[in-house]
Amino acid sequence: MELKVTGMSCGHCKMAVETVLKDNGFKKVKVDLDNGIVSFKKGDISKAKELIESKGYKVES
């Protein structure tokens, strides 16, 4: 699954998103800063949006 995320610009942003998703059971989490894409293999997409937005980033619909 992939989500388009805005507001990520550095390694800290990447680590914050990867950590919050992995800590909540998401698998194979990858953050592509250049394209603003967060991908993962397992997990609820609406929960992923909620977790990412809790870190201050915007998930596009």
Residue frames as qw, qx, qy, qz and C-alpha x, y, z in Angstrom:
[[0.000, 0.890, 0.456, 0.000, 0.00, 0.00, 0.00],
 [0.438, 0.138, 0.007, 0.888, 1.14, 3.54, -0.67],
 [0.096, -0.882, -0.408, 0.216, 0.22, 6.92, 0.71],
 [0.383, 0.588, 0.035, 0.711, 1.17, 10.36, -0.63],
 [0.507, -0.707, -0.328, 0.368, 2.46, 12.42, 2.28],
 [0.307, 0.760, -0.028, 0.572, 3.43, 16.10, 2.31],
 [0.400, -0.869, 0.150, -0.249, 5.60, 17.93, 4.81],
 [0.881, -0.318, 0.204, 0.284, 8.44, 15.40, 5.03],
 [0.399, 0.894, -0.194, 0.062, 11.79, 16.94, 4.14],
 [0.068, 0.708, -0.669, 0.218, 14.63, 15.30, 6.05],
 [0.467, 0.130, -0.865, 0.129, 15.99, 12.19, 7.70],
 [0.149, 0.014, 0.681, -0.717, 14.23, 13.06, 10.96],
 [0.644, 0.171, -0.006, -0.746, 10.88, 13.16, 9.13],
 [0.669, 0.221, -0.668, -0.241, 11.61, 9.80, 7.53],
 [0.274, 0.099, -0.868, 0.403, 12.58, 8.24, 10.86],
 [0.348, 0.034, 0.469, -0.812, 9.53, 9.65, 12.67],
 [0.742, 0.182, -0.173, -0.622, 7.11, 8.17, 10.12],
 [0.620, 0.218, -0.753, -0.034, 8.90, 4.82, 9.87],
 [0.106, 0.125, -0.806, 0.568, 9.08, 4.48, 13.66],
 [0.495, 0.050, 0.367, -0.786, 5.44, 5.34, 14.41],
 [0.790, 0.196, -0.319, -0.486, 4.21, 2.87, 11.77],
 [0.562, 0.228, -0.783, 0.134, 6.57, 0.04, 12.75],
 [0.052, -0.127, 0.723, -0.677, 5.79, 0.53, 16.45],
 [0.605, 0.146, 0.317, -0.716, 2.10, 0.04, 15.60],
 [0.716, 0.073, 0.690, -0.071, 2.52, -3.24, 13.70],
 [0.637, 0.721, -0.073, -0.263, 3.05, -2.08, 10.11],
 [0.814, -0.166, 0.447, 0.332, 5.43, -4.22, 8.06],
 [0.601, 0.211, 0.410, 0.652, 8.05, -3.36, 5.43],
 [0.033, 0.941, 0.234, -0.242, 7.66, 0.38, 5.94],
 [0.571, 0.080, 0.248, 0.778, 9.56, 2.55, 3.45],
 [0.061, 0.890, 0.218, -0.396, 9.60, 6.34, 3.15],
 [0.574, 0.339, 0.329, 0.668, 10.59, 7.96, -0.15],
 [0.167, -0.660, -0.205, 0.703, 11.35, 11.59, 0.74],
 [0.128, -0.173, 0.477, 0.852, 11.98, 12.65, -2.88],
 [0.226, -0.269, -0.698, -0.625, 8.51, 11.61, -4.01],
 [0.395, -0.206, 0.343, -0.827, 6.63, 11.96, -0.71],
 [0.790, -0.060, -0.477, -0.381, 5.53, 8.33, -0.71],
 [0.378, -0.375, 0.753, -0.387, 5.12, 6.11, 2.34],
 [0.743, 0.093, -0.549, -0.371, 4.68, 2.43, 1.56],
 [0.382, -0.323, 0.775, -0.387, 4.02, -0.59, 3.74],
 [0.296, 0.048, -0.906, -0.300, 2.94, -4.21, 3.33],
 [0.389, -0.445, -0.807, 0.008, 0.57, -4.96, 6.21],
 [0.115, -0.295, -0.472, 0.823, -1.74, -2.74, 8.20],
 [0.163, 0.770, 0.609, -0.103, -4.94, -0.70, 8.17],
 [0.388, 0.420, 0.224, 0.789, -4.62, 2.24, 5.76],
 [0.249, -0.833, -0.217, -0.443, -6.88, 4.53, 7.81],
 [0.728, -0.641, -0.043, 0.239, -4.79, 3.78, 10.92],
 [0.672, 0.049, 0.151, 0.723, -1.63, 4.58, 8.95],
 [0.118, 0.686, 0.233, 0.679, -3.10, 7.96, 7.91],
 [0.520, -0.820, -0.164, -0.171, -4.02, 8.72, 11.52],
 [0.791, -0.426, 0.032, 0.437, -0.54, 7.83, 12.80],
 [0.540, 0.270, 0.197, 0.772, 1.28, 9.83, 10.12],
 [0.067, -0.759, -0.222, -0.609, -0.92, 12.87, 10.69],
 [0.654, -0.734, -0.164, 0.077, -0.30, 12.59, 14.46],
 [0.701, -0.234, 0.101, 0.666, 3.34, 13.34, 13.64],
 [0.011, -0.729, -0.018, 0.684, 2.39, 16.56, 11.87],
 [0.101, -0.167, 0.698, 0.689, 2.43, 15.46, 8.23],
 [0.603, 0.347, 0.136, -0.706, -0.46, 15.64, 5.78],
 [0.396, 0.071, 0.886, 0.231, -1.73, 12.54, 3.98],
 [0.345, 0.253, -0.306, -0.850, -3.29, 13.39, 0.62],
 [0.725, 0.210, 0.521, -0.398, -6.49, 11.61, -0.41]]
